[in-house]
Amino acid sequence: MSETTIRLTTAQAIIRYLNAQFIEIDGTRVRLCGGGFGIFGHGNVTCLGEALYDHRDTLPLYRGQNEQSMGFAAAAYAKYHLRRRFMFCTASAGPGTANLLTAAALAHANRLPMLMLCGDTFLTRLPDPVLQQLEHFGNPALGLNDGFQAVTRYWDRITHPAQVIQSLPAALAMMLDPADCGPAFIALPQDVQGWAYDYPTKLFEEKTHRIRRMIPDTEEVADAVSALKSAERPVIIAGGGVQYSGAVAELTKFAEDHQIPVIETIAGRANFVNDHDLNIGPVGVTGSDSANAVAEAADVILSVGCRLQDFTTGSWTAFAKDAQIVSLNAARHDAGKHMSLPVVGDAKLGIKAIAEGMEGYTAPSSWTGFARDERKKWNAYVAENVKPGNRANSYAQAIGVVNALCDPRDRVVAAAGGLPAEVTANWRTLDIGTVDVEFGFSCMGYEIAGGWGARIAQSEDEPDQDTIVFTGDGSYLLMNSDIYSSVLTQKKMIILVLDNGGFAVINKLQNNTGNESFNNLISDAPTVPDAFAVDFVSHAASMGANAVYADNSDQLAEAFRAAKAADKTSVIVMNVDAYEGWTTEGHTWWEVGTPHVTENAKVHEKHLEIEAERAKQRRGV
């Protein structure tokens, strides 16, 4: 019996295949690919654009303003959906594709699925050199798109239409793999996009995917149980992998059954609600005194779904040198960090397996009581820190105002600069999975673009909730055009622009290492003879948003209430002090490079202070 085929172009086959992929989430079957973000050019409009037009109803294409921001939006969409759905990004050959490099790196660092379908130079090379082509005289096959191999989990260049049959399923398998999840890049030469092939029709039959759950090894589980049952001062670090696995309920029950304190990473914020009595707070450089006190005193640390990045570990000074780490993670690479006892497997199944061996164990009440007392002290500090009017306008005050007025299921988005630390330390979680602080890549510009992507995802499941974006003036100036995108697409956001006159958090780091303020605040830039402030209100209004200025916390509260009631994107601008008002507590040591030789006495003094803390640093691999 002969195989049934259909003749399609490479581009048509790719889009038809994506259109046929579904996923089962909590018993509901939905389309795996939520659509895409696209800016057309000569590398993707004539062939891929033609294919996308025929599926515009089922794979909606959002027109971005910048390819980098499209990638950020796709990453935020995937994070909202806990890596179970993704968006594609398409860009033309040359600079359009190059703009996606930073977004690919962000998705790679955060282990988020995103598919990039990018134009490439002609495979035949007959018209070479073409517009925007990079020529490598000794290697004509090398091009811009090869640079994505460093920032993707899956990379391919389609040189024949038949390759789609293998490449697309392989890319999707990687994006849905809990251990290897990340961005996929497929280079599409302009001529190959339009070449035709007789594809087997079976390739385009609807397929329903499910996320694989890896069962942990029984001997690794036994080792973990043995370590935990010997603990006198155990603590659990809950990372982003807890939510990706859907293991919040299992982790909560495990902690409650054994009375083990829980501390959260930045990616793991909102694993526990604020008032759970075992939630001891965020840990690390941008953490809390409570979590860091517990981390430093713990003798056994159960890390669940964590990368153990330096901001979590205080550059490996946050834990006692002789503390035993047990690391439950789907990724082998993460499970074995710093001589951990690895438990390689799914967080939900892993916690259940460990729990089976923990019967009869309860952490000493004196230990759990110590952790709770530390959290009470931290709660008191945060309450004072966010109180309106206690000092000049600050990030913490703005966070407190919004926290008090938002709905429990509203989603908070923040990224680079001072706000990741301030949100992580001061935000009091109202519901599970409602916080997206992008700090895997600490990428300026993610905030507004990521908010747009998150809002697209949120509107699919929780249309009555709001997406709230915290951004500084520096990130706003770097990337703000998706305010316009959100207005055009009617995907409402509430954006708070907290203006401190430049890159104030780096100025703080500069000052904290003994250096003078230099080239971070606009007023301290040596090439700026007459500094002035940007009129962010007028700028945001010109893109169609409701925009207002708030002079203080009371006006901020009034503006936020109005933004909640509005039906389109609102931007609220408030000035904050660049020097005063930072959250001063809750920080562990963080390793930064400082000059070993300098003629500046203050820099030398700070270098000695910083190096003295190195004595607490764990050695490991």
CORDA-V609089 format. One line per field, one symbol per residue. phi: phi as a letter, one per 40 degrees, with the letter a starting at -180 (. if undefined). psi: psi as a letter, one per 40 degrees, with the letter a starting at -180 (. if undefined). burial: b if it has 9 or more other ideal C-beta (glycine too) atoms within 8 Angstrom, else e. A space follows every 50 residues. Layout:
BEGIN
phi: ???
psi: ???
burial: ???
END
This chain:
BEGIN
phi: .cccbbcbcdcccccccdcccbacbfgbcbcccchababcaccaccbccc ccdcbccbbcbcccbacccccccccccccdcfgcbabbbbbccgcccdcc dcccccccccfbcabbbbcaccccgccdccdgcccbccacccadcccccc bbcbbabcbadccddccccccccccccdcbdicbbbcbdcccdccbaccc cccbccbbcbccbccccccccccccccccccbbcabbbbccccccgbdcc cccccccbfbcbbbccccdgcbcdcccbcchcbhcbbbdcccccccccbb bccbgbcfcccccffgbcbccccccbbcaccddccbcffcccbciccccc ccccccccdgcbcdcccccdccccccccdcccdcccccgcaddbdccccc ccdcbccdccbbbaacgccdcccdcbcbccacgbbbbcbcbfbdgcdccc cccccdccccbbcccbbbbbaccccdccabccccdccdcfbcbbbbbbcb ghcccccccdccbgcccagbcdcbcccbcacacccccccccccgccaabb caccccccccccccccbadbbbbacbccbbgccccgbccbcbcbccbacc ccccccdcccccccdcccbab
psi: hihhihhiiddddddddddehiihhfehhihdheaihhhiaeeedddddd dddefdddghhhhiehddddddddddddddefeeiiiihhiiibddddee dddddddddefhhhhhgiiiihddedeihihehhhhdegeehaddddede fidhhihheidddddddddddddddehddeiaiihhhgiddddeiiigih dddeihhhiihhhhhihdddddddddddeehdgiihhhadddddefeddd dddddddefhihiiiddehfdiideheeheiiiadfaiddddddddeidh hhhhfiefidddefffeeiideihhhhhidhddddeiffihighihdddd ddddddeehehhihdddddddddddddddddddddehieeaihidddddd ddddeiideihhhibiaddddddddehhhdihfehghhedeghiedcddd ddddddddeddgdeiihhhhiiddddddheeeddddddefghihhhhhhe fagddddddddeeeiihhedideeheehdgiiiigddddddeeeihhihh daddddddddddddeieihihhhhhihedieiheiehiihhihihdhieh ddddddddddddeddehiha.
burial: eeeeeeebbbbbbbbbbbbbbbbbeeeeeebbbbbbbbbebbbbbbbbbb bbeebbeebbbbbbbbbbbbbbbbbbbbbbbbbebbbbbbbbbbebbbbb bbbbbbbbebbbbbbbbbbbbbbeeeebebeebeeeeeeeeebbbebbee bbbbbbbbeebebbbebbebbbebbbbbeebbbbbbbbbbbbbbbebebe bebbeeeebebebbebeeebbbbbbebbbebebbbbbbbbbbbbbebbeb bbbbbeebbbbbbbbbbbbbbbbeebebbbbbbbbbbbbbbbbbbbbbbb bbbbbbbbbbbbbbbbbbbeeebbbbbbbbbbebbebbebbbbbbbbbbb bbbbbebbeeeebeeebbebbbebbebbeebbeebbbbeeeebbbbbbbb bbbebbeebbbbbbbbbbbbbbbbbbbebbbbebbbbbbbbebbbbbbbb bbbbbbbbbeeeeebbbbbbbbbbbbeebbbbbbbbbebebbbbbbbbbb bbbbbebbbbbebbbebeebbeebbeeeeeeeeeebbebbbebbbbbbeb ebbebbbbbbbbbbebebbbbbbbbbbbeebbbeebebbbeeebeeeeee eebbbbbeebeebbeebbeee
END
